[in-house]
Amino acid sequence: MKHSEYYEEKQGTKYVAPMLYDLIKMIKPKSILEVGAGYTTAFICDAIENTETKFVSIDDYPTKFKHDKLTFINKRFQNLSKTIHNQYGGFDFVWFDAGTSQDYAEFINEYIFMCTNYILFHNTLNKNGPNMNYIVIKTLLDEFIGKQKYEMINILESNKDDQCSLCLIKLNKFI
Ligand SMILES: C[S@@+](CC[C@H](N)C(=O)[O-])C[C@H]1O[C@@H](n2cnc3c(N)ncnc32)[C@H](O)[C@@H]1O
């Protein structure tokens, strides 16, 4: 298993991490923001090797992962958006995998202004359907972006019982 030294079963990103790698290769974003570091961080770094893509990852827990493409911010993401935006500008590929639905809400409230294209969220479905993260995302994006100006797809990971989905948002802010 690639990057097995960073893999933790309970984080549930066994299939998501290689999928992020492929999406980044396809989309070729200019700037990537990750909130919630770990196994996925290693795959994102692989995907942007030998590119000009900027990569900022935030986690309040220290990471052992080091890479010359990675700018790691070892803090809570809350109240950092202006500092990050001043330094790096907007992000056209955002991967959010941290905390509770309150964190999801706080992230959208604070960071949506600097998300310019794709946003991916972990853990929006349970086996029985949408969970609270899904409701928070949909409610806030409808309010801030407008129903017609984003597309959302939630992919159920039926191999898992917990954190069992990947949510892919494409913003069309400018139509
Ligand atoms: C599910 S794990 C991330 C898993 C990782 N993406 C992977 O593939 O292994 C969630 C992470 O979010 C971090 N976290 C939780 N709340 C946070 C916050 N408010 N600010 C920054 N990081 C936070 C935790 O420290 C934890 O490392």
The ligand as a Gaussian input file, in Angstrom:
#p B3LYP/6-31G(d) Opt

LIG

0 1
 C      -10.382000      12.819000       9.661000
 S       -8.854000      13.504000      10.141000
 C       -8.083000      13.901000       8.622000
 C       -7.688000      12.666000       7.888000
 C       -6.769000      12.882000       6.726000
 N       -7.389000      13.668000       5.668000
 C       -6.303000      11.537000       6.202000
 O       -6.497000      11.245000       5.012000
 O       -5.698000      10.778000       7.004000
 C       -9.351000      15.048000      10.761000
 C       -8.220000      15.976000      11.140000
 O       -8.784000      17.264000      11.359000
 C       -8.065000      17.907000      12.388000
 N       -8.945000      18.957000      12.920000
 C      -10.117000      18.825000      13.585000
 N      -10.641000      20.040000      13.880000
 C       -9.769000      20.956000      13.377000
 C       -9.735000      22.387000      13.358000
 N      -10.714000      23.119000      13.908000
 N       -8.689000      23.010000      12.750000
 C       -7.688000      22.286000      12.186000
 N       -7.664000      20.927000      12.181000
 C       -8.690000      20.277000      12.765000
 C       -7.715000      16.788000      13.365000
 O       -6.561000      17.123000      14.104000
 C       -7.486000      15.607000      12.416000
 O       -6.119000      15.437000      12.117000

